[in-house]
Amino acid sequence: MIPVKGYAAQSPETDLAPWDFQRREVGPHDVQFDILYCGVCHSDLHQIKNDWFPGIFPMVPGHEIVGRVVKVGDHVKNFKVGDLAGTGCLVDSCMHCENCAQDLEQYCLEGNTQTYNGMERDGSSPTYGGYSTSIVVKEHFVLKISDKLDLAATAPLLCAGITTWSPLKHWGVGKGHKLAVLGLGGLGHMGVKFGVALGAEVTVLSTSPKKEEDAKKLGAHHFVVTTDAEQVKAAHGTFDFILDTVSAPHDFNMYLGLLRTNGVMMCVGVPPEPAQVAAFSLLGGRKSLAGSGIGGIKETQEMLDFCAENGIVSDIEMINIQDITPAYERMVKGDVRYRFVIDIASLK
Amino acid sequence: MIPVKGYAAQSPETDLAPWDFQRREVGPHDVQFDILYCGVCHSDLHQIKNDWFPGIFPMVPGHEIVGRVVKVGDHVKNFKVGDLAGTGCLVDSCMHCENCAQDLEQYCLEGNTQTYNGMERDGSSPTYGGYSTSIVVKEHFVLKISDKLDLAATAPLLCAGITTWSPLKHWGVGKGHKLAVLGLGGLGHMGVKFGVALGAEVTVLSTSPKKEEDAKKLGAHHFVVTTDAEQVKAAHGTFDFILDTVSAPHDFNMYLGLLRTNGVMMCVGVPPEPAQVAAFSLLGGRKSLAGSGIGGIKETQEMLDFCAENGIVSDIEMINIQDITPAYERMVKGDVRYRFVIDIASLK
């Protein structure tokens, strides 16, 4: 076994604290990489706090992981020691169901294996995430990371990036489309960058007028303050797509009203309460409320390659792991532009 | 003006009763046809009762209208006296917005003109529906009706038919797809017939085990009693599409769970309360909850032509107009197989 230093929650009631644990030995199809940076996702906090479902403790969060390969198994083909590597939300899946066969491991019909707060395929070995010094991952789930990009700012692409990229690609958002991005946080700011890079006309929808300047800097063409009735009225029926990144309660009917005929509201956030959707909000204009969860490994690699070609990374604030609890507090308040990334050197 | 006999609600508190009124003279682009049969749609009752929005009274309901042409305007090209003709939910639209230009008059951006409980484009002349002896309609909104089909049973195609046909065609339901039809009423029974005719494998989802025999007679391949937890569990993740025709409150999350990855739940019903949709119901499998409202004139004609070619009509119970109030009472209880149609001869 491989000794690793990490930060873990021992229970939903405790803050994260240092915790040493062990990774499995590197198997023939495994890649081990030392973690250099790990992004901080809002879902890390949700899972530590059992907001969605009972978690597996101790829990080492983190699924926006980048680092450098230190060991590869005998059958590993695409990585060698010294390569940059990354891992996102998934470290395994059944590999044989019809979804896995179509590169949709995120929708594995037998259940994918989450990078942390999950169980390996044996059903009994907990997975531990990227708030740690090293990780061992099956090669299929390890991503190639370009050395052209700032490495720390690349980490959030593994979740915030792919989660916004996947729906934009699946629904074919691009040139000639008007795309609204709802919420300008870790996910939303990536949605803006991708939407612009894919050729869409991008509008940021936000309750906070203060974010307009940032939205424009990120490349957004327009900005609508959603608490301003006049601005909302003017935007009525104008968008082909809304990328909804908001995980707080919000008025789905109002936003559906901003869509054109045949418009699609693509939801990637997880509000605590069910969306309340009036029938006429969908019927009047043949609209869709759709969900999308992270992305498959193939499209994650495509997204990373696109980012390398187009110079796209996340806007980040670097922290030491010892500052994770105040960082969570700031994240909850939306006080981060736009993703905290942990410098794992602080853990060593 | 043209004197017409009708049945009208004078207010939301009164039953329908005889009411004489006048239609406009036949203009150069108008077709007048004497009404022979008019289907009874649940929305007739909703509108009389102001369930959705304040109505325009007196109200003459009815938007599943078939009859025989008695007069045509000078510029009418496609109809002549003696032809069969039909009109559905729409009698006008702006004719120039981008939706009208794409044969989507039902989604006219300036608002379509409903066949009854609406206003003509002048904004001040109320429209009156098919519970009447004759109607004058702009040619563009008059449908060709085949003489190959039972005429009375054709009437419900103008609303129940097109409302279920349109989403099936829009989302490309056909061979190789598993389609569930939720609710076996006026709309649902047409959804089954169309789904089968389009080549899909059709399952009826119903709370009522008694409907299984009927579902099979209509052509459904399978039947799931949705109050039976075992049957629901077995159906989990199996459907490509659900055609949701239910206008009563129901558990959207349960039904979304029956969809496969990328599945679409196409809603054509209008439940009184908003749908409650949990984020994970959509995210887990990239599912969509979509709405669809009636259909455009071009696709209504295509549907009618398809029905003529394939011998598809509605299953109906004929009534005299004097029996409309007890018919409504039976309709509310779901006690009709599957559409009441008024023999307008009873009004003359």
Interface residues (C-beta under 8 A of the other chain):
Chain A: W52 N99 L104 Y107 L109 P167 H170 G237 N253 T261 V264 C267 V268 G269 V270 P271 P274 A275 Q276 V277 A278 A279 F280 S281 L282 L283 G284 G285 R286 K287 S288 L289 A290 G291 S292 G293
Chain B: W52 N99 L104 Y107 L109 P167 H170 G237 N253 T261 V264 C267 V268 G269 V270 P271 P274 A275 Q276 V277 A278 A279 F280 S281 L282 L283 G284 G285 R286 K287 S288 L289 A290 G291 S292 G293
